[in-house]
């Protein structure tokens, strides 16, 4: 049975890493350095953990710096000595990660349907621009918003409120789109609408408000919002 379209938000805010971009090449590089097939998942979780440690402590460091520091910490636990240069090199694939296969057509459909769209990422301004340019999807977005400006990491409430202010709308007029349960939870607690992309291996966080939409991928979300992606 088809699901009827919901009322359209004024602005769609997209998380970038894993939501729009496929980080398989990053995972492969991190796993190789850490000598363990599934180490990249833990690395990404720890990177998010330490970004929040900084935020709640009133501190800020750029996301790539946190990622490299966490990689070195994990490497030492495996008796692998990783220099600053080696850690940065291992994370280079982050800059050229491709878009998920469903993303370009879905973004085109959403733009064609008249949606205002922006990205909201924990990556730096420079890093986000490089990522979106490399993936060929930068042109779909009105703004590229980074936590680097507010120097607090998602899911801090202030990030979402700032993003809505930047788009000149109320938080309730924005829908945050992410494949991360913590991100959609943070947006919902900041009075935003939220759409969760159920990519492989992710689930919603039950103590948080239920996302307004749980979509299989971005194409599914576009259809739920009344914008049908072109057939590929």
N, C-alpha and C positions, 0 to 999 in steps of 0.2 A: 504494500500500500504506500503510495507516495505521501510525502510530508509537505503540507502547505507552506508557502513562504511566510516568514515572520515579518513584522514591521521593521523597516529598514533603519539602521542607525545612521546618524549624520556622518560619522567618521569611523573608518576601520583602521585600527592600530595593529601592526603585525610585529610579533617577535621575529627575529632573524635566524639565529643559530638553531638548527634542527627543525624549526617550523617551516621556514622557506628554503633553507639550504641543507643539503645532504652532507653530513660530516663524516662519511665513511672513510674518506682519504685521511682525515685527521685521526680518526680512531686507529687506522692501520699504522700510521706513523707513531702514535703514542704507544700502542701495543708492542711495536718493534723495539722501542727504546726501553720499555719496562719489562720486556721478556715474558709477557703474559698476554694471552689472547683477549681477555675481557677487561684488561686493566684500564682501558680508556673510559669506560663507563664510570668507574670509581674516580678517575682523574677529573672528569667533568663535574661530578657531584661534589668532590672536594673543592674544586675551583669555585663553585657556587657557595659552598659553605664558608670559605675564607673571604669571599666578597662580602658576605653578610656580617662576618666577624668585624671587618673593617667598618662597615656601615654603622653597626650598632655601637661601635667604639668611637664614632665621630671621625673616622679616618677615610682616606681614599687613595687607591693606587689603580692605575690603568689595568683593564682586564687582561691584556697580554702579559703584563708583569706578574699578575696573580697566577695566571696559567703556568707560566714558566717556573715560578717559585714552587708551586704545588707539584709540578712534574719532577723537579729536583728533589723535593722531600720524599716523594714516592720512590724515586730511583735509589736514594740512599738506603731506604728500607729494604731494597733488593740488592744491596752492595754494588750498585752501579753509580759511578762518579760521573756526573753530568755537569759540564761547564755551562756558564750563562749562554755562550754562543751555541752550544749543542742543544740546549733546551729551546732556544728561540728557533733554531733550524728545524727542530722536530715539530714545531707548531706552525711552520710556514704554510702547510696545506690549508689552514683555516682561511687564509686570504683568497684562495682560489676555489673554494668549495662550490660545486655546482648547485643549481636549484633542483629541488625534487621534481620529478617528471611531471607531476600534476600542477605545478605552480604557474608556469608562464600562461597557459591557456586560461586558467582560473582568474589570474590577475587581469588578463585582457578582458574577460567577460565582466568582471566587477567594474573595471574602468568604463567599459562600454555601457554598463547599466547606470553610470553616473555617480558611483561611490567616490567620495574623497578618501584617499588612502595615504598612510604614512607608516614608517617603521619606527619601532621603539625597542632599542637594544641595549644590552649591557656592554657591547663592544664599544670601542672608542669611535669618535666621529670619523677619523681617518681610516680606521680599520673597517668600519661599516661601509664607507664609500667604496673602498677597494673591493670588498666582498660583493656588494650589489652590482658594481660595474663589471666585475669578472663574471658574475652569474648572468649578466645581460638583462637584469630586471630593474635597474635603477630608475628607468624612465617611467615606471608605473606609479611612482610615489611623489606626492606633493612635498613631503618633508622627510628627512632622515633624522630622527631624534635619538640622541644618545644620552645615557646616564652621566656621561663625562661632564655634561653641562651643570647638572645639579649635584654631582659628586656623591650620589647615593645610589646603591644598586637595587634593581628590582628584586623582590617584590615590596620594597618600602613604599608606603602609601604616597609619600611626597612625589615620587617619580610619575605616578599615574595622574595625579592632580596637575603637575607641571605640564605633562604632555597634553592634557585637555586644554589647558590655558594656552599653550603654544598653537593649538589648532583653533582657538577662539570659539570653543564650544563648552558646554557643561560636561562633567564626567559621565553623566547618565546618557549623553548623546553619543558617546564613544563605545565601540565594541573592540575589546582586546582579543586578538586571535593568536593562540599559542599552542604548541604541542607539549607544554610544561604545566603540570598541575599546580605548581607553586605560583606560576605567573598568572594563570587565570584566577586563582584564589586571591592573589594580591589585588588584581584589578577589581574583582567583585567586592572585596572589602573596602575598596576606594570608591564604591558606588558606580563603577563602570559595568556595562554589559560585557559578557565574556563568551567566547567560542573556543571550545577545546578540540584540537585535532588529534584524534586517537591514532597517532602513528605507532609503529611496532614497538612494543615494550613499555608503553606509558599508560597510566590509569589516572582517573581523577582522585582527588584527595577528599575523602568523605566528610571530614569536619568542616570543610569550606562550603559556601553556597554552591548549589548545583549549577554548572554552566548553562546558560540559556540554550546553547547549541552544543551538541557533541557530534562532530562530523568525522567521517572516515579519512578525508583528506581535504585539500583546498577546493577541489572541484565539487565535492559534496557540499561544502559550505556555500560556495557560490550558488549552487542550485537552491539551497535552503533560503538564500537571500533573494531569490528570484532572478538570478543571473546565470544563464546556462552556458557553460564553457563550450567552445567550438570542439567538434569531434576531431580526434587526432588519428 
